[in-house]
Amino acid sequence: MSVLSRVFAPASGSETAAAAAAILSNMDGAPGALAELLPKAPHPLLSGPTGLGTSAARFGRAAPQPSLVDDHGLFCPGALRDDVALGEQVNDALIAWAREVGIYPGQEEKLVKANFGRLMMLTHPGTDDPERLLAASRCVLAEWATDDHFVDEVAMGADPSVLGERLGITHAAMDPVDLPDAYTPALRGALDAEPVAVAYRSAFEHLARIASPAQVLRLRHQLSIMFMAYNHEAIWRMSGRVPPVWEYLTHRHQNSFLPPMTLVDPVAGYELPASEFADPRVRRVFSIAGSASVILNDVYSNAKETDDDFDLPKVIRTEEGCTPAEALARTVEIHNELMRTFVAEAAVLSAAGSPHLRRFLADIWAWLGGNREWHATTARYNEPQKES
């Protein structure tokens, strides 16, 4: 289902919706700051020199499991800050930019209600600079516009049969292509005619003002993976096949919230060294957080999904033949398993890595908490309260 169409989609009155509401109403799953879950002093396995380059042997052993708050809902932190005015400032500027580049024409009311500026304020508590938040917001809204214009929203031109073609051309907006002079005008014309491509081109230009070339490249790489995953989903849509759980989770590893999470360090004004960002152990923990965050999204959106949509409760229900409530509970278990793995392994990485790595992991934890808070409050997933 389209990102924005969910804003006004009717909430399901089913048993599943009631079960989801009960799960999501509990916000006490974990402390707010990752530091509260990390060892106060290095674990005995981590004694001696620090740094990822000096601890390879130690990482082969299991990470110590922190003491966690165990509840019957989602294990996820809350937001570290909630500056409503800052979120509104960023959202207003974001809507003006969307109008400028041509995405979501005539849907400004839905953008106001979805409040993506609030999402960015919540997920990036490391800065209160509206320009830095707006730079990331443009990238994120371009990503959601890709989903709506190309994948979900038929009224906006979504068509799985031409998805690969549109993604391939749009990719040239964020990874410029140099063609022979005779063919350059045709490519330029195709990009100018596609609002999503215009959005990416503008977003990357603004991002380059606050991010290093390496940080911009990280986002481009992650978006390329996401584009591939959209093609994967298009096959399900055209064939009507519901994938097995393992395949769906693989898809969600690739089509997760990692693109916006990749921006935590440039938005906060620092850069995780390439040697640590590219380390397979860091990539594993980062990817686990991305998968957990998008499974949380599956839980929140479940009650408003259509029969044509894919989410984890749906594929579990199809594969296991269980009830919707049981599938939802199993989805929460999978989310929590991933989150606990993230915390346990982040503890080891934080103690063994650089100060920048410890900051990066803490910022990812804060991003997860802000993302949870936004999902719990945005009109995209929550019906507005009626006045009595």
ROBA-658526 format. One record per residue (C-alpha): residue in three letters; z, x, y; residue number from 1. Coordinates in pm, 1 decimal, always signed. Each point is the difference from the previous one (the first is absolute). Layout:
residues N
- aa_Z_X_Y_i
- ALA_Z_X_Y_NUM .
...
END
This chain:
residues 388
- aa_Z_X_Y_i
- MET_+0.0_+0.0_+0.0_1 .
- SER_-77.1_+118.5_+352.6_2 .
- VAL_+274.9_+179.8_+186.4_3 .
- LEU_-15.5_-242.3_+288.6_4 .
- SER_-71.7_-315.2_-197.6_5 .
- ARG_+338.5_+47.9_-166.2_6 .
- VAL_+161.2_-61.3_+337.7_7 .
- PHE_-88.3_-368.1_-16.4_8 .
- ALA_-21.7_-43.8_-375.9_9 .
- PRO_+236.8_-267.4_-127.2_10 .
- ALA_+299.2_+127.8_-186.7_11 .
- SER_+8.9_-90.7_-365.8_12 .
- GLY_+260.8_-254.8_-94.5_13 .
- SER_+9.8_+119.5_-355.6_14 .
- GLU_+280.9_+147.1_-205.4_15 .
- THR_-162.9_+338.1_+55.3_16 .
- ALA_+29.5_-29.2_+376.5_17 .
- ALA_+366.1_-91.9_-31.1_18 .
- ALA_+61.0_+300.0_-224.4_19 .
- ALA_-178.6_+227.4_+245.3_20 .
- ALA_+204.9_-136.4_+289.0_21 .
- ALA_+323.6_+71.0_-186.5_22 .
- ILE_-104.9_+357.4_-72.8_23 .
- LEU_-121.2_+71.6_+350.7_24 .
- SER_+302.5_-145.9_+176.0_25 .
- ASN_+221.1_+281.8_-129.7_26 .
- MET_-31.4_+296.4_+237.0_27 .
- ASP_+291.3_+199.0_-144.0_28 .
- GLY_-195.6_+200.8_-256.4_29 .
- ALA_+51.5_+349.1_+144.7_30 .
- PRO_+144.8_+187.6_+296.8_31 .
- GLY_-218.4_+39.5_+305.4_32 .
- ALA_-22.1_+378.0_+16.7_33 .
- LEU_-129.2_+209.5_-286.3_34 .
- ALA_+270.3_+256.5_+79.6_35 .
- GLU_+257.2_-248.0_-131.0_36 .
- LEU_-156.6_+30.6_-344.9_37 .
- LEU_-55.3_+376.1_-3.7_38 .
- PRO_+245.9_+264.0_-124.2_39 .
- LYS_+240.2_+121.1_+267.4_40 .
- ALA_-36.5_+353.8_-135.0_41 .
- PRO_-266.2_+161.7_-217.3_42 .
- HIS_+16.3_-93.5_-364.6_43 .
- PRO_+87.6_+293.2_-232.3_44 .
- LEU_-361.2_+0.5_-114.5_45 .
- LEU_-101.7_+69.3_+357.9_46 .
- SER_+219.0_+302.5_+70.9_47 .
- GLY_-170.9_+316.7_+115.3_48 .
- PRO_-305.7_+36.8_+226.4_49 .
- THR_-148.2_-321.3_+140.0_50 .
- GLY_-358.2_-96.0_+58.9_51 .
- LEU_-254.9_-158.6_-230.3_52 .
- GLY_-147.1_+338.1_-82.0_53 .
- THR_+330.9_+126.3_-137.1_54 .
- SER_+102.8_-302.1_-202.3_55 .
- ALA_-285.4_-65.6_-239.9_56 .
- ALA_+210.0_+58.4_-309.4_57 .
- ARG_+270.1_-238.1_+116.6_58 .
- PHE_-243.4_-288.8_+51.2_59 .
- GLY_-76.6_-16.0_-369.1_60 .
- ARG_+343.9_-152.0_-57.7_61 .
- ALA_+105.6_-354.2_+70.9_62 .
- ALA_+114.8_-77.3_+352.9_63 .
- PRO_+363.3_-110.1_+43.3_64 .
- GLN_+24.7_-376.0_+31.9_65 .
- PRO_+186.3_-98.1_+318.6_66 .
- SER_+258.6_-272.1_-0.6_67 .
- LEU_-190.2_-312.8_+94.3_68 .
- VAL_+95.7_-348.3_+105.5_69 .
- ASP_-103.9_-221.1_-291.1_70 .
- ASP_-85.3_-358.0_+87.2_71 .
- HIS_-224.1_-268.8_-142.7_72 .
- GLY_-262.8_+22.7_+271.4_73 .
- LEU_-230.3_+259.0_+145.2_74 .
- PHE_+139.4_+351.2_+29.5_75 .
- CYS_-119.7_+92.4_+346.7_76 .
- PRO_+159.5_+109.0_+326.6_77 .
- GLY_+6.3_-201.5_+317.1_78 .
- ALA_-148.6_+108.1_+331.3_79 .
- LEU_+161.8_+285.7_+192.5_80 .
- ARG_-81.4_-161.1_+335.7_81 .
- ASP_-134.8_-325.5_+134.9_82 .
- ASP_-119.2_+31.8_+359.9_83 .
- VAL_-162.0_-338.2_+54.1_84 .
- ALA_-131.1_+81.0_+347.4_85 .
- LEU_-165.1_+321.8_-118.6_86 .
- GLY_-164.2_-183.1_-289.3_87 .
- GLU_-136.7_-266.0_+234.8_88 .
- GLN_-131.8_+265.7_+237.9_89 .
- VAL_-187.8_+171.5_-281.4_90 .
- ASN_-127.3_-330.7_-139.4_91 .
- ASP_-135.2_-111.4_+338.3_92 .
- ALA_-188.8_+327.2_+38.8_93 .
- LEU_-125.3_-20.9_-357.6_94 .
- ILE_-140.1_-349.1_+52.1_95 .
- ALA_-179.0_+118.8_+313.3_96 .
- TRP_-152.2_+283.7_-201.5_97 .
- ALA_-107.2_-237.5_-279.1_98 .
- ARG_-180.1_-207.7_+261.2_99 .
- GLU_-167.2_+312.4_+136.4_100 .
- VAL_-138.7_+119.9_-334.8_101 .
- GLY_-90.0_-348.6_-122.5_102 .
- ILE_+220.1_-54.3_-304.0_103 .
- TYR_+166.7_-338.9_-53.4_104 .
- PRO_-202.1_-186.0_+264.8_105 .
- GLY_+161.5_-327.8_+94.7_106 .
- GLN_+309.3_+75.5_-210.0_107 .
- GLU_+233.6_+143.0_+260.9_108 .
- GLU_+264.1_-263.8_-70.2_109 .
- LYS_+15.9_+115.9_-361.2_110 .
- LEU_+32.3_+363.2_+109.1_111 .
- VAL_+286.7_-97.6_+228.4_112 .
- LYS_+177.2_-176.1_-285.9_113 .
- ALA_-62.7_+276.6_-253.9_114 .
- ASN_+149.4_+244.4_+253.6_115 .
- PHE_-132.7_+330.0_-133.3_116 .
- GLY_+147.2_+172.7_+304.5_117 .
- ARG_+342.8_-95.4_-129.7_118 .
- LEU_-93.7_+145.2_-338.1_119 .
- MET_-77.3_+335.6_+160.2_120 .
- MET_+315.4_-5.4_+210.5_121 .
- LEU_+208.9_-70.2_-311.2_122 .
- THR_-168.7_+256.6_-224.6_123 .
- HIS_+2.4_+290.2_+246.9_124 .
- PRO_+354.2_+21.6_+142.3_125 .
- GLY_-54.9_+370.6_+70.4_126 .
- THR_-165.5_-77.9_+333.8_127 .
- ASP_+27.5_-256.1_+276.2_128 .
- ASP_-325.8_+112.7_+165.0_129 .
- PRO_-225.6_-308.7_+8.6_130 .
- GLU_-314.9_+214.3_+18.3_131 .
- ARG_+83.3_+183.0_-321.6_132 .
- LEU_+80.6_-329.3_-171.5_133 .
- LEU_-321.3_-151.5_+132.1_134 .
- ALA_-206.7_+291.5_-132.0_135 .
- ALA_+129.3_-71.6_-350.4_136 .
- SER_-29.3_-377.2_+52.4_137 .
- ARG_-372.7_+25.0_+66.8_138 .
- CYS_-51.4_+181.3_-328.4_139 .
- VAL_+206.3_-252.7_-191.4_140 .
- LEU_-172.8_-303.4_+150.9_141 .
- ALA_-339.8_+154.2_-80.5_142 .
- GLU_+117.9_+29.5_-360.9_143 .
- TRP_+107.9_-363.3_-16.5_144 .
- ALA_-325.4_-105.7_+166.7_145 .
- THR_-188.2_+175.8_-280.7_146 .
- ASP_+184.8_-213.6_-252.3_147 .
- ASP_-69.9_-320.0_+191.9_148 .
- HIS_-359.6_+57.5_+113.1_149 .
- PHE_-121.7_+166.4_-318.8_150 .
- VAL_+221.9_-114.3_-289.5_151 .
- ASP_+188.2_-327.2_+56.0_152 .
- GLU_-125.0_-219.9_+278.8_153 .
- VAL_-334.9_-162.8_-82.6_154 .
- ALA_-16.3_-158.3_+345.6_155 .
- MET_+10.1_+351.9_+147.7_156 .
- GLY_-278.5_+126.7_-225.5_157 .
- ALA_+184.7_+118.5_-309.5_158 .
- ASP_-235.2_+25.1_-298.1_159 .
- PRO_+86.9_+209.3_-306.8_160 .
- SER_-367.2_+48.3_-85.3_161 .
- VAL_-60.6_+210.1_+313.1_162 .
- LEU_+348.7_+146.2_+37.1_163 .
- GLY_-93.6_+350.3_-114.8_164 .
- GLU_-290.4_+16.3_+244.8_165 .
- ARG_+214.8_-109.3_+294.4_166 .
- LEU_+279.8_+239.3_-87.9_167 .
- GLY_-242.3_+287.7_-37.5_168 .
- ILE_-150.8_-53.2_+343.5_169 .
- THR_+337.5_-64.1_+166.3_170 .
- HIS_+139.2_+321.0_-146.7_171 .
- ALA_-239.0_+186.3_+230.5_172 .
- ALA_+200.8_-129.6_+295.6_173 .
- MET_+309.3_+195.4_-102.6_174 .
- ASP_-183.7_+291.3_-163.5_175 .
- PRO_-297.2_+60.4_+233.3_176 .
- VAL_-336.0_+56.6_-169.1_177 .
- ASP_-260.7_+236.1_+146.8_178 .
- LEU_-348.6_-128.6_-76.1_179 .
- PRO_-336.2_+142.9_+102.7_180 .
- ASP_-82.8_-111.7_+354.3_181 .
- ALA_-255.5_-258.2_-110.9_182 .
- TYR_+259.3_-193.5_-200.8_183 .
- THR_+305.3_+28.9_+223.7_184 .
- PRO_-78.5_-309.4_+211.9_185 .
- ALA_-15.4_-221.7_-309.6_186 .
- LEU_+342.5_+111.4_-115.9_187 .
- ARG_+143.5_-33.2_+348.6_188 .
- GLY_-140.7_-351.1_+26.2_189 .
- ALA_+147.7_-101.1_-335.3_190 .
- LEU_+343.1_+129.8_+100.5_191 .
- ASP_-12.3_-162.1_+342.9_192 .
- ALA_-86.4_-334.1_-160.0_193 .
- GLU_+302.1_+6.0_-233.6_194 .
- PRO_+328.6_-80.7_+179.3_195 .
- VAL_+209.2_+160.1_-274.9_196 .
- ALA_-194.2_+324.9_+40.1_197 .
- VAL_+44.7_-17.9_+378.0_198 .
- ALA_+373.7_-46.3_-58.6_199 .
- TYR_+23.6_+305.0_-227.3_200 .
- ARG_-197.9_+216.6_+239.9_201 .
- SER_+225.4_-95.9_+289.9_202 .
- ALA_+319.2_+27.8_-207.1_203 .
- PHE_-82.1_+351.0_-119.5_204 .
- GLU_-85.0_+110.9_+353.6_205 .
- HIS_+341.3_-115.1_+119.8_206 .
- LEU_+181.1_+141.5_-302.2_207 .
- ALA_-146.4_+345.1_+70.2_208 .
- ARG_+197.1_+3.7_+326.8_209 .
- ILE_+335.0_+4.9_-181.7_210 .
- ALA_-88.1_+142.3_-341.7_211 .
- SER_-124.0_+339.5_-112.9_212 .
- PRO_-340.4_+28.7_-171.1_213 .
- ALA_+181.9_+39.5_-332.2_214 .
- GLN_+197.6_-320.0_+56.1_215 .
- VAL_-317.2_-189.4_+90.6_216 .
- LEU_-161.2_+133.5_-316.8_217 .
- ARG_+294.1_-127.7_-206.9_218 .
- LEU_-57.0_-352.3_+125.1_219 .
- ARG_-374.9_+23.9_-58.1_220 .
- HIS_+60.4_+115.3_-357.0_221 .
- GLN_+243.5_-282.7_-70.4_222 .
- LEU_-237.4_-259.0_+145.2_223 .
- SER_-280.4_+131.1_-220.0_224 .
- ILE_+220.7_-67.6_-301.5_225 .
- MET_+73.6_-349.2_+130.7_226 .
- PHE_-372.4_-69.9_+46.8_227 .
- MET_-55.9_+95.8_-363.2_228 .
- ALA_+276.2_-239.1_-104.7_229 .
- TYR_-161.5_-287.2_+192.7_230 .
- ASN_-309.8_+47.0_-214.6_231 .
- HIS_+222.0_-13.2_-308.7_232 .
- GLU_+141.3_-335.1_+110.0_233 .
- ALA_-348.6_-132.8_+77.3_234 .
- ILE_-90.1_+32.4_-368.5_235 .
- TRP_+293.2_-224.5_-92.4_236 .
- ARG_-106.1_-254.6_+258.3_237 .
- MET_-361.6_-11.9_-114.8_238 .
- SER_+84.7_-9.2_-371.2_239 .
- GLY_+302.7_-229.9_+26.0_240 .
- ARG_+193.8_+244.1_-218.0_241 .
- VAL_+375.9_+36.3_+45.3_242 .
- PRO_+79.1_+367.5_-66.3_243 .
- PRO_+276.1_+117.0_-233.5_244 .
- VAL_+320.2_+111.3_+167.1_245 .
- TRP_-66.2_+372.5_-46.0_246 .
- GLU_-340.4_-32.5_+169.4_247 .
- TYR_+137.9_-206.6_+285.0_248 .
- LEU_+278.8_+251.8_+63.8_249 .
- THR_-257.0_+279.9_-0.9_250 .
- HIS_-197.1_-194.7_+257.7_251 .
- ARG_+313.3_-49.9_+209.0_252 .
- HIS_+67.4_+373.3_-10.0_253 .
- GLN_-337.2_+36.8_+173.8_254 .
- ASN_+14.7_-312.9_+215.4_255 .
- SER_+351.3_+30.0_+137.9_256 .
- PHE_+167.4_+57.9_+333.7_257 .
- LEU_-53.5_+375.0_-18.7_258 .
- PRO_-251.6_+5.2_+289.1_259 .
- PRO_+252.3_-125.1_+259.2_260 .
- MET_+280.1_+201.1_-164.6_261 .
- THR_-212.0_+313.5_+40.5_262 .
- LEU_+53.6_-31.6_+374.8_263 .
- VAL_+380.0_+33.4_+4.9_264 .
- ASP_+2.2_+364.4_+109.1_265 .
- PRO_-267.3_-9.3_+275.2_266 .
- VAL_+156.0_-313.2_+147.0_267 .
- ALA_+341.5_+169.3_+3.0_268 .
- GLY_-146.4_+316.1_+155.8_269 .
- TYR_+17.4_+259.2_-277.0_270 .
- GLU_-216.5_+114.5_-290.9_271 .
- LEU_+97.5_+41.6_-362.8_272 .
- PRO_-146.9_+336.4_-107.5_273 .
- ALA_-314.1_-30.5_-208.2_274 .
- SER_+155.5_+203.6_-280.1_275 .
- GLU_+269.5_-266.6_-41.5_276 .
- PHE_-211.1_-308.4_+71.3_277 .
- ALA_-250.5_+104.3_-268.1_278 .
- ASP_+261.7_+105.0_-254.9_279 .
- PRO_-39.4_-220.6_-309.7_280 .
- ARG_+373.6_-71.6_-5.1_281 .
- VAL_-7.1_-126.2_+357.8_282 .
- ARG_-318.1_-195.2_-66.9_283 .
- ARG_+166.6_-166.8_-297.2_284 .
- VAL_+301.5_-115.7_+199.8_285 .
- PHE_-215.9_-106.7_+293.9_286 .
- SER_-229.0_-199.8_-230.6_287 .
- ILE_+294.3_-166.1_-174.7_288 .
- ALA_+125.3_-120.8_+337.5_289 .
- GLY_-346.4_-132.2_+81.1_290 .
- SER_-21.1_-190.0_-327.6_291 .
- ALA_+347.9_-146.3_+44.5_292 .
- SER_-79.9_-117.0_+352.6_293 .
- VAL_-314.0_-184.8_-104.0_294 .
- ILE_+177.3_-162.3_-296.8_295 .
- LEU_+256.7_-124.6_+251.3_296 .
- ASN_-298.1_-150.2_+182.2_297 .
- ASP_-103.5_-172.3_-323.9_298 .
- VAL_+344.0_-158.9_-20.7_299 .
- TYR_-5.4_-125.2_+358.9_300 .
- SER_-355.4_-133.1_-14.9_301 .
- ASN_+25.6_-154.8_-345.6_302 .
- ALA_+78.7_-351.5_+113.3_303 .
- LYS_-308.3_-9.3_+227.5_304 .
- GLU_-257.9_+160.6_-228.3_305 .
- THR_-301.7_-199.5_-117.8_306 .
- ASP_-145.4_-7.3_-350.9_307 .
- ASP_-260.8_+256.9_+108.7_308 .
- ASP_+260.3_+255.1_+112.1_309 .
- PHE_+155.2_+271.9_-210.3_310 .
- ASP_+364.9_+98.2_+5.5_311 .
- LEU_+243.0_+151.7_-245.9_312 .
- PRO_+178.2_-326.1_-94.5_313 .
- LYS_-336.4_-155.0_-82.1_314 .
- VAL_-118.2_+280.7_-227.1_315 .
- ILE_+339.5_+19.2_-173.8_316 .
- ARG_-5.5_-375.4_-59.4_317 .
- THR_-353.3_+19.2_-140.8_318 .
- GLU_+72.8_+296.3_-226.7_319 .
- GLU_+342.1_-101.6_-128.1_320 .
- GLY_-33.3_-378.4_-0.1_321 .
- CYS_+329.8_-37.4_+182.4_322 .
- THR_+108.5_-245.9_+266.3_323 .
- PRO_-71.9_+67.1_+369.3_324 .
- ALA_+370.7_+57.8_+65.1_325 .
- GLU_+21.3_+250.9_-285.7_326 .
- ALA_-308.7_+180.8_+128.4_327 .
- LEU_+152.6_+19.7_+345.4_328 .
- ALA_+323.9_+138.9_-139.4_329 .
- ARG_-193.7_+261.6_-195.6_330 .
- THR_-187.2_+94.2_+318.7_331 .
- VAL_+331.8_+60.1_+175.1_332 .
- GLU_+115.8_+218.2_-290.7_333 .
- ILE_-313.6_+214.0_+27.8_334 .
- HIS_+47.0_+33.0_+375.9_335 .
- ASN_+362.4_+102.5_-40.8_336 .
- GLU_-80.2_+253.6_-271.8_337 .
- LEU_-250.4_+166.7_+232.5_338 .
- MET_+242.7_-2.4_+292.9_339 .
- ARG_+281.5_+154.3_-202.3_340 .
- THR_-238.4_+267.8_-124.1_341 .
- PHE_-96.7_+71.5_+358.9_342 .
- VAL_+361.3_+42.4_+107.3_343 .
- ALA_+94.2_+218.9_-297.1_344 .
- GLU_-295.9_+233.3_+38.6_345 .
- ALA_+18.7_+2.2_+379.7_346 .
- ALA_+355.0_+133.8_-38.4_347 .
- VAL_-129.2_+305.9_-182.1_348 .
- LEU_-297.7_+51.5_+228.6_349 .
- SER_+212.6_-33.2_+311.8_350 .
- ALA_+249.8_+259.5_-117.1_351 .
- ALA_-267.5_+244.7_-113.7_352 .
- GLY_-257.2_-46.5_+276.1_353 .
- SER_-30.5_+77.7_+367.6_354 .
- PRO_+172.8_-191.1_+282.0_355 .
- HIS_-337.9_-160.3_+70.3_356 .
- LEU_-20.6_-126.4_-357.0_357 .
- ARG_+350.0_-145.5_+18.8_358 .
- ARG_-98.9_-171.8_+326.3_359 .
- PHE_-323.9_-127.4_-154.0_360 .
- LEU_+177.4_-154.8_-298.7_361 .
- ALA_+262.2_-157.9_+225.4_362 .
- ASP_-279.4_-140.0_+216.7_363 .
- ILE_-170.5_-146.9_-306.7_364 .
- TRP_+328.7_-168.5_-94.7_365 .
- ALA_+27.2_-136.0_+353.5_366 .
- TRP_-359.3_-121.3_-23.5_367 .
- LEU_+83.1_-187.7_-319.2_368 .
- GLY_+297.1_-167.0_+168.2_369 .
- GLY_-202.3_-100.5_+304.9_370 .
- ASN_-274.6_-133.4_-222.1_371 .
- ARG_+254.2_-213.3_-187.7_372 .
- GLU_+138.2_-139.9_+325.0_373 .
- TRP_-347.2_-85.0_+130.3_374 .
- HIS_-91.8_-177.7_-322.7_375 .
- ALA_+324.5_-196.8_+21.4_376 .
- THR_-68.5_-118.5_+355.7_377 .
- THR_-374.4_-10.8_+71.5_378 .
- ALA_-175.7_-335.5_+21.7_379 .
- ARG_-253.4_+144.4_-242.2_380 .
- TYR_+240.5_-73.4_-287.5_381 .
- ASN_+262.4_-224.1_+152.8_382 .
- GLU_-37.4_-350.3_+132.2_383 .
- PRO_+141.5_-36.7_+353.6_384 .
- GLN_+329.3_-182.6_+16.7_385 .
- LYS_-39.0_-360.1_+109.8_386 .
- GLU_+213.4_-118.3_+285.5_387 .
- SER_+257.6_-256.5_-100.9_388 .
END
